[in-house]
Amino acid sequence: MLSIEDNEKITKTGPGTPMGELFRRFWVPALLSSELPERDGTPVRFKLLSERLVAFRDSDGRIGILEERCPHRHASLYWGRNEECGLRCVYHGWKFDVDGKCLDMPAEPADSRFKEHVSAIAYGAHEAGGIIWAYMGPKEKQPPFPEFEWQFYPEEHSFAHKRLQQCNWLQNLEGELDTAHLNFLHRQWGDGEVMPPDDLRRKRFFLAETDFGLLLMARSDSGPDQYYWRMTPFHLPSYTLIPDQPVNSFTAAVPIDDTSMWGFTVHWKTDGALPPERRMYMDVDPKTFMPVRNMQNEYLRDREKQLHVNWTGIDGIRTQDMAVQEDQDGPICRRWEEHLGTTDRGIVGSRRLLLHLAEQLEQGIEPPQPWHPQAYRIHSVGVTAPRDAGPVAMFKERQPVPEAIGIGSIE
């Protein structure tokens, strides 16, 4: 379990918080590309890491992510005019480019140089794989963009989407790292079946620190001579890759504030176009991205289905996850009252790593993981192999750039 103090430290990500500063050393998903479809189009306002922001695509197609407040008298730039390579505040006409540079102060004297001394707070922006990413840390610390695998394939090979989730980001991340729940929360009923099979008790869990974060490994018996290995990479700061062959899946838990988050997901295939059924997602409101099945309507749980069809009576794996995560002791779980078991090894390891990196950063020691962009060019692995096969070697040999991935000893 975590102490009250550590739970506060690991969950809160606003400006100046230890975990907030750690998040700001990484590129994080901010918007879908489809939210800014055209040049000089309507700006989008949103919240990320407890900061109010506005994004726009300028006349040249460049993306700007600015603090929502105009630095003049703090009117919202969301109402601004997006034109001629800049966003102009409607209150007094001050205009800013994608880098926050003030281009015009039309009410100031013609010979004034005041605009040279004023700028809007601007963050790094990068568009890749159907997502607009933000870097919100110090400009001099900005790392290269990570080489996520799907961005190297044609557009039809991948699909990105997002949803609003009403809980702290860590509740979602820890759900993605929790292999044991798959046999319960997402279980379908078989004929005469009452509980999951006894062989679950023989499953073993391992982890290893890597250049990108952690590699979580679950090992199950598969006949007398083989094991089945399910290997889930945990990309810092809050991304996971879930074994889902032949389609790969990336998930990101991105804090809006301390009690809500964006859940980004990317599906991709390496050997062809993504099938149509994977180019869609759970129904969401197109303006708010609130799922149609949500806490307010109890995720449309059906008690008859719970008795005869699946474990929860709730349709959809992601919706089943949301039901337990959003209602997990409220929007921020009181982890100091937990009772963790052997299946929680990956969760304990991820908490330890996140807290360690945040504490190191407080001492001026930068996290090394953002500076290994090639180590992010990976996918998850689910494989059956002889019992004497090494899991780390199996994982690396299935990656596009195995030599770029550093993996430590298995714990």
C-alpha positions as CSV (number, residue, x, y, z in Angstrom):
1,M,0.0,0.0,0.0
2,L,1.0,3.6,-0.3
3,S,1.2,6.2,2.5
4,I,-1.3,9.1,2.4
5,E,1.6,11.4,1.5
6,D,2.7,9.1,-1.4
7,N,-0.8,8.7,-2.7
8,E,-1.1,12.5,-2.8
9,K,2.2,12.8,-4.6
10,I,1.5,10.1,-7.2
11,T,-2.0,11.2,-8.2
12,K,-1.8,15.0,-8.4
13,T,-0.4,16.4,-11.7
14,G,-1.1,20.1,-11.6
15,P,1.7,22.8,-12.1
16,G,4.4,22.5,-9.5
17,T,3.5,19.1,-8.2
18,P,6.1,16.4,-8.3
19,M,4.1,14.1,-10.6
20,G,3.0,17.1,-12.6
21,E,6.6,18.0,-13.3
22,L,7.4,14.4,-14.3
23,F,4.5,14.3,-16.8
24,R,5.8,17.6,-18.2
25,R,9.1,15.9,-19.2
26,F,7.2,13.7,-21.7
27,W,5.2,14.1,-24.8
28,V,1.5,13.5,-23.9
29,P,-1.6,13.2,-26.1
30,A,-3.6,16.4,-26.1
31,L,-6.2,16.2,-28.9
32,L,-7.3,14.0,-31.8
33,S,-6.1,15.4,-35.2
34,S,-9.8,15.4,-36.2
35,E,-10.6,18.0,-33.6
36,L,-8.5,20.5,-35.6
37,P,-9.5,19.5,-39.1
38,E,-8.8,22.7,-41.1
39,R,-6.4,25.6,-41.3
40,D,-7.7,28.9,-39.8
41,G,-10.6,26.9,-38.3
42,T,-12.3,27.3,-34.9
43,P,-9.9,27.0,-32.0
44,V,-10.4,24.2,-29.5
45,R,-10.2,24.7,-25.7
46,F,-9.3,21.9,-23.4
47,K,-7.7,21.1,-20.1
48,L,-4.5,19.1,-19.6
49,L,-2.6,18.6,-16.4
50,S,-5.0,21.0,-14.6
51,E,-4.1,23.8,-17.1
52,R,-6.6,25.6,-19.3
53,L,-5.3,25.6,-22.9
54,V,-6.4,26.5,-26.4
55,A,-5.2,24.9,-29.6
56,F,-5.5,26.1,-33.2
57,R,-4.2,25.1,-36.7
58,D,-2.8,28.2,-38.4
59,S,-2.8,29.2,-42.1
60,D,0.3,27.1,-42.8
61,G,-1.1,24.0,-41.0
62,R,1.1,24.4,-38.0
63,I,-0.4,23.5,-34.5
64,G,-0.3,26.0,-31.7
65,I,-1.1,25.1,-28.1
66,L,-1.3,28.2,-25.9
67,E,-2.5,29.0,-22.4
68,E,-6.1,30.0,-22.7
69,R,-5.6,33.4,-21.1
70,C,-4.5,36.3,-23.2
71,P,-1.5,37.8,-21.4
72,H,-3.1,41.3,-21.8
73,R,-6.1,41.1,-19.5
74,H,-6.7,37.4,-19.4
75,A,-9.6,37.2,-21.8
76,S,-10.1,33.7,-23.3
77,L,-8.2,33.1,-26.5
78,Y,-10.8,30.5,-27.3
79,W,-13.0,33.3,-28.7
80,G,-10.1,34.5,-30.8
81,R,-9.9,35.0,-34.6
82,N,-7.7,32.3,-36.2
83,E,-6.3,34.1,-39.3
84,E,-3.2,35.0,-41.2
85,C,-0.9,32.7,-39.2
86,G,-2.0,33.7,-35.7
87,L,-4.7,33.8,-33.1
88,R,-6.1,37.3,-32.4
89,C,-7.8,38.0,-29.1
90,V,-11.3,39.5,-29.7
91,Y,-11.1,41.7,-26.7
92,H,-8.3,44.1,-27.8
93,G,-6.9,42.6,-30.9
94,W,-3.6,41.3,-29.6
95,K,-2.3,38.5,-31.9
96,F,-0.1,35.5,-31.2
97,D,1.6,32.9,-33.4
98,V,1.9,29.2,-32.6
99,D,5.1,29.9,-30.6
100,G,3.3,32.5,-28.4
101,K,5.1,35.4,-30.0
102,C,3.0,38.6,-30.1
103,L,2.6,39.7,-33.7
104,D,0.4,42.7,-33.3
105,M,-1.0,45.2,-30.7
106,P,-3.2,47.3,-32.9
107,A,-4.3,49.8,-30.2
108,E,-0.7,50.6,-29.2
109,P,1.2,53.5,-30.8
110,A,2.7,52.7,-34.2
111,D,6.2,53.2,-32.9
112,S,5.7,51.0,-29.8
113,R,7.9,48.0,-29.2
114,F,5.8,46.7,-26.4
115,K,4.8,43.6,-28.4
116,E,8.5,42.5,-28.4
117,H,8.3,42.1,-24.6
118,V,5.0,40.2,-24.3
119,S,4.3,36.6,-25.3
120,A,1.6,34.0,-24.6
121,I,2.6,30.8,-22.8
122,A,3.0,28.3,-25.6
123,Y,3.8,24.6,-25.5
124,G,5.4,22.2,-27.9
125,A,3.1,20.5,-30.4
126,H,3.6,17.5,-32.6
127,E,1.1,15.7,-34.8
128,A,1.5,12.0,-35.4
129,G,-0.7,9.0,-35.8
130,G,-4.0,10.9,-35.7
131,I,-3.1,12.6,-32.4
132,I,-1.9,16.0,-31.5
133,W,0.8,15.7,-28.7
134,A,1.9,18.4,-26.3
135,Y,5.2,18.9,-24.5
136,M,4.5,21.1,-21.5
137,G,7.9,21.2,-19.8
138,P,10.9,23.5,-20.0
139,K,11.8,24.3,-23.6
140,E,15.5,23.5,-23.0
141,K,14.5,20.0,-21.7
142,Q,12.3,19.0,-24.6
143,P,13.1,15.5,-25.7
144,P,12.8,14.0,-29.2
145,F,9.3,12.7,-30.1
146,P,9.1,9.0,-29.2
147,E,9.1,6.6,-32.2
148,F,5.7,4.9,-31.6
149,E,5.4,2.0,-34.1
150,W,2.1,3.0,-35.7
151,Q,3.4,6.3,-37.0
152,F,5.7,4.4,-39.4
153,Y,2.8,2.8,-41.3
154,P,0.3,4.2,-43.8
155,E,-2.7,6.0,-42.3
156,E,-5.1,3.2,-43.1
157,H,-3.1,0.8,-40.8
158,S,-4.1,2.7,-37.6
159,F,-7.0,4.4,-35.9
160,A,-6.9,6.8,-32.8
161,H,-9.8,7.7,-30.6
162,K,-10.5,9.0,-27.1
163,R,-13.0,9.1,-24.3
164,L,-13.6,11.1,-21.1
165,Q,-13.2,9.1,-17.9
166,Q,-14.3,10.5,-14.6
167,C,-11.5,9.4,-12.2
168,N,-7.9,10.1,-11.5
169,W,-5.5,9.0,-14.2
170,L,-3.7,6.4,-12.0
171,Q,-6.9,4.3,-11.6
172,N,-7.0,3.7,-15.3
173,L,-3.3,3.1,-15.7
174,E,-3.3,0.5,-12.9
175,G,-6.2,-1.2,-14.5
176,E,-4.2,-1.5,-17.7
177,L,-1.3,-3.0,-15.8
178,D,-3.5,-5.5,-13.9
179,T,-3.4,-8.8,-15.8
180,A,-5.4,-10.8,-13.1
181,H,-8.6,-8.9,-13.6
182,L,-9.0,-10.2,-17.2
183,N,-10.3,-13.6,-16.0
184,F,-12.9,-12.0,-13.9
185,L,-14.1,-8.5,-15.0
186,H,-14.1,-9.4,-18.7
187,R,-15.2,-13.0,-18.4
188,Q,-17.9,-14.5,-20.5
189,W,-20.0,-17.4,-19.1
190,G,-19.5,-20.9,-20.4
191,D,-22.0,-23.7,-20.1
192,G,-22.3,-24.8,-16.5
193,E,-19.4,-22.5,-15.4
194,V,-19.5,-20.8,-12.1
195,M,-16.0,-19.5,-11.4
196,P,-12.8,-19.1,-13.4
197,P,-10.7,-22.2,-13.6
198,D,-8.3,-23.3,-10.8
199,D,-5.2,-23.1,-13.0
200,L,-5.3,-19.3,-12.5
201,R,-3.7,-20.0,-9.1
202,R,-0.6,-21.2,-11.0
203,K,-0.1,-18.0,-12.9
204,R,3.1,-16.2,-12.1
205,F,4.0,-12.5,-12.5
206,F,7.3,-10.8,-13.3
207,L,8.6,-7.4,-14.2
208,A,11.8,-5.8,-15.5
209,E,12.9,-2.1,-15.7
210,T,13.5,-0.9,-19.3
211,D,14.6,2.2,-21.3
212,F,10.9,3.0,-21.8
213,G,9.6,2.2,-18.3
214,L,8.7,-1.4,-17.3
215,L,8.0,-4.7,-18.9
216,L,5.2,-6.6,-17.1
217,M,5.1,-10.4,-17.7
218,A,2.5,-12.9,-16.7
219,R,3.3,-16.6,-17.2
220,S,0.6,-19.4,-17.4
221,D,0.9,-23.1,-18.0
222,S,0.1,-24.2,-21.6
223,G,0.3,-28.0,-21.6
224,P,3.1,-30.0,-20.0
225,D,6.0,-28.5,-21.8
226,Q,5.1,-24.9,-22.6
227,Y,4.2,-21.6,-21.0
228,Y,2.0,-18.8,-22.3
229,W,3.6,-15.4,-21.8
230,R,1.6,-12.2,-21.8
231,M,4.0,-9.2,-21.9
232,T,2.7,-5.7,-21.4
233,P,5.0,-2.8,-21.8
234,F,4.4,0.2,-19.6
235,H,5.6,3.3,-21.4
236,L,6.3,6.3,-19.1
237,P,4.6,8.3,-18.1
238,S,1.2,6.6,-18.4
239,Y,1.0,4.5,-21.6
240,T,0.5,0.8,-22.0
241,L,0.5,-1.7,-24.9
242,I,-2.0,-4.5,-24.6
243,P,-1.5,-8.0,-26.2
244,D,-4.4,-8.1,-28.7
245,Q,-3.1,-9.9,-31.8
246,P,-3.3,-9.5,-34.8
247,V,-4.2,-5.9,-34.0
248,N,-1.9,-4.0,-31.6
249,S,-3.4,-1.6,-29.0
250,F,-1.9,1.5,-27.3
251,T,-3.6,3.2,-24.4
252,A,-2.8,6.4,-22.6
253,A,-4.2,7.7,-19.3
254,V,-3.8,11.5,-19.6
255,P,-4.8,13.7,-16.7
256,I,-7.3,16.5,-17.4
257,D,-7.1,17.4,-13.7
258,D,-6.9,15.3,-10.5
259,T,-10.4,13.8,-10.8
260,S,-10.8,13.3,-14.6
261,M,-8.8,12.1,-17.5
262,W,-8.7,11.5,-21.2
263,G,-8.3,7.9,-22.3
264,F,-6.6,7.8,-25.7
265,T,-6.4,4.5,-27.6
266,V,-4.7,3.6,-30.9
267,H,-5.3,0.4,-32.8
268,W,-2.8,-0.6,-35.5
269,K,-1.7,-3.4,-37.8
270,T,1.8,-3.9,-39.2
271,D,0.8,-6.1,-42.1
272,G,-2.2,-4.4,-43.7
273,A,-5.1,-2.0,-43.3
274,L,-7.0,-2.1,-40.0
275,P,-10.3,-3.9,-40.5
276,P,-13.4,-1.7,-40.4
277,E,-14.6,-3.1,-37.1
278,R,-11.4,-1.8,-35.4
279,R,-11.8,1.7,-36.8
280,M,-14.6,2.5,-34.4
281,Y,-15.0,2.7,-30.7
282,M,-17.6,2.8,-27.9
283,D,-20.3,5.3,-28.5
284,V,-19.3,8.8,-27.2
285,D,-20.9,12.2,-27.4
286,P,-19.0,13.8,-30.3
287,K,-18.6,17.2,-28.5
288,T,-17.7,16.1,-25.0
289,F,-16.4,12.5,-25.7
290,M,-18.5,11.3,-22.7
291,P,-19.3,7.6,-23.3
292,V,-22.9,6.8,-23.8
293,R,-22.6,4.1,-21.2
294,N,-21.5,6.0,-18.1
295,M,-21.8,6.2,-14.3
296,Q,-25.0,8.3,-14.5
297,N,-26.9,5.4,-16.2
298,E,-25.0,2.7,-14.4
299,Y,-23.2,1.8,-17.7
300,L,-26.5,0.2,-18.9
301,R,-25.9,-2.9,-16.8
302,D,-28.3,-5.7,-17.5
303,R,-28.9,-8.1,-14.6
304,E,-30.0,-10.9,-16.9
305,K,-26.8,-10.7,-18.8
306,Q,-24.9,-10.7,-15.6
307,L,-26.6,-14.0,-14.6
308,H,-26.2,-15.8,-18.0
309,V,-23.9,-13.9,-20.4
310,N,-20.9,-12.2,-18.7
311,W,-19.5,-11.5,-15.3
312,T,-20.7,-7.9,-15.0
313,G,-23.8,-7.6,-17.2
314,I,-22.1,-4.6,-18.8
315,D,-21.3,-4.6,-22.6
316,G,-17.8,-3.8,-23.8
317,I,-14.4,-4.4,-22.3
318,R,-13.6,-0.7,-22.0
319,T,-17.0,0.1,-20.4
320,Q,-16.4,-2.7,-17.9
321,D,-13.1,-1.2,-17.0
322,M,-14.7,2.3,-16.6
323,A,-17.3,0.9,-14.2
324,V,-14.8,-0.3,-11.7
325,Q,-12.2,2.4,-12.1
326,E,-14.6,5.4,-11.9
327,D,-16.3,3.8,-8.8
328,Q,-13.0,2.7,-7.2
329,D,-13.4,4.4,-3.8
330,G,-14.3,7.7,-5.6
331,P,-12.3,9.7,-8.1
332,I,-9.1,9.3,-6.2
333,C,-8.6,5.9,-4.5
334,R,-7.4,5.8,-0.9
335,R,-4.5,3.4,-1.6
336,W,-3.2,3.6,2.0
337,E,-6.2,1.3,2.9
338,E,-5.5,-1.4,0.2
339,H,-4.5,-5.0,0.7
340,L,-2.3,-6.0,-2.2
341,G,-1.6,-9.5,-3.3
342,T,0.9,-11.4,-5.5
343,T,-1.0,-10.4,-8.7
344,D,-0.4,-6.8,-8.0
345,R,3.4,-7.0,-8.6
346,G,3.3,-4.8,-11.7
347,I,1.2,-2.2,-10.0
348,V,3.6,-2.0,-7.1
349,G,6.5,-1.8,-9.5
350,S,5.0,1.0,-11.5
351,R,4.2,3.1,-8.4
352,R,7.7,2.6,-7.1
353,L,9.2,3.7,-10.5
354,L,6.9,6.8,-10.8
355,L,7.6,8.0,-7.3
356,H,11.3,7.4,-7.6
357,L,11.5,9.4,-10.9
358,A,9.4,12.2,-9.4
359,E,11.6,12.4,-6.3
360,Q,14.7,12.4,-8.4
361,L,13.4,15.2,-10.5
362,E,12.7,17.2,-7.4
363,Q,16.5,16.9,-6.7
364,G,17.3,18.1,-10.2
365,I,17.9,14.6,-11.8
366,E,16.1,14.4,-15.1
367,P,14.3,11.2,-16.1
368,P,16.3,9.3,-18.8
369,Q,13.4,7.5,-20.5
370,P,12.2,10.4,-22.7
371,W,15.7,10.4,-24.3
372,H,15.3,6.9,-25.7
373,P,12.8,7.5,-28.5
374,Q,13.6,4.3,-30.4
375,A,12.8,2.2,-27.3
376,Y,9.1,3.3,-27.7
377,R,9.0,1.6,-31.1
378,I,7.6,-1.6,-29.7
379,H,4.4,-3.6,-29.4
380,S,3.1,-6.0,-26.8
381,V,3.7,-9.8,-27.0
382,G,1.5,-12.8,-26.3
383,V,3.4,-16.0,-27.1
384,T,3.4,-19.7,-26.3
385,A,6.9,-21.1,-26.0
386,P,9.0,-24.0,-24.5
387,R,9.4,-23.6,-20.8
388,D,13.2,-23.0,-21.1
389,A,12.7,-20.0,-23.4
390,G,13.8,-16.7,-21.9
391,P,11.0,-14.1,-21.9
392,V,13.2,-11.1,-22.4
393,A,14.8,-12.6,-25.5
394,M,11.3,-13.6,-26.9
395,F,10.1,-10.0,-26.3
396,K,13.0,-8.4,-28.0
397,E,13.2,-10.6,-31.1
398,R,9.6,-9.7,-31.9
399,Q,10.3,-6.0,-32.0
400,P,11.2,-3.9,-35.1
401,V,14.4,-2.4,-33.5
402,P,15.4,-4.9,-30.8
403,E,18.9,-3.5,-30.4
404,A,17.4,-0.1,-29.3
405,I,15.6,-1.7,-26.3
406,G,17.4,-1.9,-23.0
407,I,15.8,-4.3,-20.5
408,G,17.2,-5.0,-17.0
409,S,17.0,-8.2,-14.9
410,I,13.7,-9.9,-14.2
411,E,12.2,-9.5,-10.7
